[in-house]
């Protein structure tokens, strides 16, 4: 695939992949209808009727276009009204600041509308709002990733061109691989990184995690590799070696990719397994997975041997065992630390909990639990349905199991 360069005016903005959708304040709607008689409301409706039906704002007389602002309070669920009004404000009036909140309201009504996302990206580009522009193009890319129809061909080309343009602005190179889209620094010090992340090596990571979780992303995952300085600017914790952002991307530092023989196993394989697990857990559970289980499955994945599901753990002392509730709180607390034994202990314990779950209930258990969480079940109910255990029973059996490991 030809290479292009990846952008952004700041790395923190570049990594904001999640599109923020804002609703119109309720106060605005109340003010719009305040004091309007039924006759006046009907008059407004008649004047903006073509727009409500999906026609361009320019189809109604210019003197009636001011009524659109009042109409937004009267018809807060009309996608066509908000989209067409935003289209008019952006393309005819060049008022991108006014167009953006209306586009976000339209996306609240239809979150996957491609035309709205592309227009929002255009507005963000004009206002130099890089984070949201990246988010729009990435969202469009995900929505049409597997759509090879003629209808989306030109849009796919525009997405690639714009992501490439933004990469170049941020001094990065973008390569579209088979399973992943890889962004690496332009600097000659890191030219080898892209060669380390070959499709063949990444296929090994993809096959293991998708096979274990039986979850296959509908789009390619972005791998963003940053030099140490830029990574330190955006990492969520001081001790992080990498981090995932939902199901769409993972961010790693260049230090994870020493130059090696192309025929050797990828040195950064473990961290890729760990972060890609987070990507798929986010998809499988729709972002509702407890941190301890999310991290536990990632630790299990990175330590799983190719031919056997076991790995040699560090057995904690009985007095250092935490309940799931305590471990969940511990993960929230350690984000404020600078690393050290406490961080290592939390991850080790989470990995042990995941290993216990898998060893006693097979890999099917976490898959089913994640699916229950996606369906808005609580973890307690999901565990009861999948393993026929209460949380207390699960924790007690885990303690007994750890005690047995310690005595082996």
N, C-alpha and C positions, 0 to 999 in steps of 0.2 A: 504494500500500500504506500502511496506517496506520503511524505511527512509534511506536516505544517506546524506552525508555532502557536502555543497556547497562551492566553492573555489574562488581563485583569489589571487594575491599577493598584491592587494590593492583594497579598496572598490571603489575608483574612477574608477579603471579599470573594476571592476566587473560589474558596472552599465552601462558601455558603450555597449549598446545592438545593436546599429545601425552599420551595416557593412559599412565601408568606401571603396568605390571603386575608384581606381585611374586609370587614362588613361595613356597610354604611351605618353611621350612628343612628340609633333609634330617635334621638332628639331631632335629627334632620328631617326624618319622616313626619314627626309630630308638627314641627314648625311649618312643613310644606302644606299640610292640610288645615292648619289652625285658622279658624275663621272663614273657611271656604264653604259657600252654600252648595247644596246638591246641584243647583243649576250651573254654578261655576265649575264644579268638578266635572260635570257632563260636557261642558264646553271645552275644557282642557283635553278630555279624552278624545273628543271628536277631532281636535286640531292635531293631535299627535298619533292618531289611529294608524296612519301608514307606517310609522316607526315601530309601533307596537306589533305590527304585522311583519316586521323584518325588512322594511324598505329603508334606503338611505335617508338620512336627515335632509339632504338636499332635495328630496322629493316633496317636502312640505314648504310653504312660503317662508321666506326669511323672517318675516315679522312674527311668525308663529313659533320659531325655534326656541325662543326664551321660555316657552311653556314646558320644555323638556325638563327643566330643573324642578318645576312643581310636579310634573308627572312622576318623577322618581319617588316622591313621597307617596303618591297615590298607587303606584304599581311596583312595589319593592321586589316582587318576584319575577318581573319581566326581564328575561335574559336579553331579548331583542332591544329593549329600551336602553339598557345600560351599555350593551355592546355598540349599538349604532350611535348613541350619543358620544361615547368615547371615541369611536372612529371619526366622527365629525370634528370633535375637539382636537384630536391629534393630527389628522391629515389635512383638514381644511383650515383650522384656526391655529395649528401648531402650538396648542396649549397642552403640552404633555403632562404638566403638573395636574391639570384638571382631569385629564383622560385616565391617568393611572388608577385612582380610587374607583372609578367606574368600571374599568377592566377587571379589577380585583373583585368587585361585586358580581360582575358577570361570571367570573370563574368560581365564585362561591356557588352560583346556581348551576353552572356546567363546568366542573373542574377539569375536564379533559378536552375542552374545545380548542382545537389547534389554531384557528384564526385569532382567537382572543389571546392565546399565549404568545403568538408571533407578534401581534401588535403591541402587547405589553413589553416584549423584548425590545422592540423598536423604540418605544417611549423611554425605556430605561437606558438604552444606548444614547439617546439624545441628551438625557439628563446626567450621563456619566454615573449611573447607578449600577456599577459593575456586578455586584453580588446578585441582584435580582435579574439582571440580564443573563448571566450564566445560568441561574436557576431556571429561567424560561427555556433557554435552548436545550438544557439537559433534560428538562421535563418533556419537551417535544421529542427529543431523541428517544427517550424511553418509550413514549407512547407509540411511536412508529417504527421501533427497532426491527420488528419482524414483518413489517408491512412492505412488501416489495411491489406493490401495485403501481401502475402508471400515475394514479391520482396523487401519490405522495412523493414521486420521484424528484420533482423540483424542490419540494420542501426539504427532503433529505439532503439535497445538495446545499441548500441555504444553511441548514443546521451545521453541516460539516464546515462550510466556509466560515461561518461566524464563530464557531468554537475554535477553529484554527486561527482566525484573526485575534481572538482574545488570548489564545496561547502565546502568540507572537508578542503581543503587548506586555505579557508577563515574563518574557524571556524563557519560554519553555517550548519543547517540541512535543507534538501530539502524534501518536501512531495508533491507528485503528487495527487492533489485533482481532483474532477469531472470537475470543471470549471476553476480552477486556480492551478498554481504551487506555493507553498508557501515556502519561505526561511526565517528561523528564527535563531537567535543566539544560539550557543551551550550552552552558559552560563546558569547555573542552575537558575539564577535570572529571566530568561525569558522562562523557560520551559512551563509556562502556556499559552504563546502567541499562540502556535500552537493549543492548545485546545480551545482557543477563536475563532480561525478562522476555524470553522467546516464547512463542506460542506452545512449543512442545513442553517446556518446563511448567508453564502456567496451566496447561491441560491436566497435568498431574494433580495440581491443587484443586482445579475445578471438579475433576472426576471424584476425588475423595469426598469433598464436602457436599456436593450435590447428591452423591450416592448415599452418604450417611443420613442426610436430612431429607432425602427425597424431595428436594425443593430446587426448581430450576428457574433462575431469573429470566424474565421475559425480555431482558435487555442486557447489553454488555455493561459490566461494572468498570468504573473508572479507577485506575491506580495512579495516584498523584505522588510523585517522588520529589522531595524537597531537599535542598542542601541544608546543612545543620543550622545556619543562621535563620533561614526562612522557616524551617521546621519549628525552631524554638519560638518563633513569633506566633504560631498558630496552634501548637499542641495544647490539648486540654489540661494536661497535668505535667508537672516538671519532670516526671520519671517516664513518661510515655515513650515507647519506641515506635508507635504507630497508632492510628485510630481509624475507626470506620464511621461513616456518616450514613446511617440508615442502610437501605439496600442498594444505594447508588454508587458509593465511592469509598475508597480507603486511602489514607495518606500515610506514607512511610518516609523515612529519611534515607539519604544516599548512603550513609554508613552501613546500611543493611545489605548493600550490594557490592562486595569486593569483587574485583575482576578475577574470573576463574576460567578453567577449561570449559568450553561449550559442552563437552560431553559429560561433565560432572553434574552431580545433583546441585540444584540451586541452593546456595548457602542461606538465603533468606526464606527458604521454603516454610519454616515454622511460623514466622511472623505473618506470612501470607495466608497460611492455613488458619491462623488465629483470627486475623481481621476479616477474611472472607467468610468465616463462620458467623461473625457478627452481621455481615451483610445479609446472609441468608436467613439468620434468625429474625432479623428485622422484617424480612418479607414474610416468613412463615408465620410469625406471631403478630404481624401488623403493628410492630413496635410496642407490644404489650408484655414482653418477656421480662420477668424479674432479673435484676442485674446479676445476682449470684448464679442463676441458671445460664444466662447468656455468657458470662465469663467462664463458667464451669465447662460448658460445651466447647468453648474456644480452647481452653487449656487441654481438654481431652483430645481435641482434634490435632493440636500441634504435637502432642506426645504420643499419639497413636502410631504403633508400628505398622509397616505396610501389610504384614501378614497376620497380625494379631491385635486384638483390641485392648490389650493390657499395657500398662507402662509402670515403671517402678516409682511409686510416690514417696514423698517424705511423710512419715506418719506423725501427726501432731500428738502432743500429750493430751491426756483426758481433760485436763483443766483448761486447755486452750481451744477445745471444741466449742463452736458456736451454733446456736439454733439458726434456722433459715432467716428468721426475722432479725437476729443479731448480725448475721453475715450480710444481709441486705443493707443494714445501717452502716456496717463497717466499710462497705464499698463506697457509700456516700462520704464517709469521714476521710478515707485515705486519699481522696482526690485533693485534699488540702495539704497533704504531706509531701515531703521531698523524696519519697521512696524509702528503701530500707527494709528490715525484716518484717515489719507489720504489713507492708504491701505484698511482699512475697508470700507471707502466711495466708493472707486472704485469698489470693489466687490459687494457692495450693489446696486450700480447704474447699474452694468452689469446684476445683477439678476433681477432688475426691468425691464430693457429693454427686457430680455428674457421672463419674465412673461407677459409683455404687448403683445409681439409677439404671445405667445401661447394663451393668453386669448382672443385675437381678431381674431386669424387666426387658432386656434387649434394646437395641437402638430404636425399636418401634415406640417405646415409651416417650422419649422426648419429642419425637415427631408428632404423636397424638396430643401430647400436652400443649405443644406450640399451636396446634390447630384449634384446640379448645380455647386457648387464650385469644387467638384471632377471632373466635366466635363470641368474644366478650365474657367468657367464663372466668371466674376467679381461679387463681392457682390452686387454692384449697379444693375447689370442686373438680378441677381438671385432674389433680392427683388422685382424688377419690374415684373418679370415673375410670381412669386409665390403669391405676395400680391397686385399686380397692384398699387404699390406705389413707388414714387421716394424716395431717402433717405431723402430729405428735408421734404416731406409730412409725411413720417414715423416719423421723429423727432418731427414735429409739433404736430401730433396726440399724440405722447408720452407725450409731455409737457402738453397738455390739460388733458390727462388721469391722470398724476401725480397731476395736480392742483385739479382735482375732488377728488382724494384720500385724498389729504391734507384737503379738506373741509368736508369730511365725518365725 
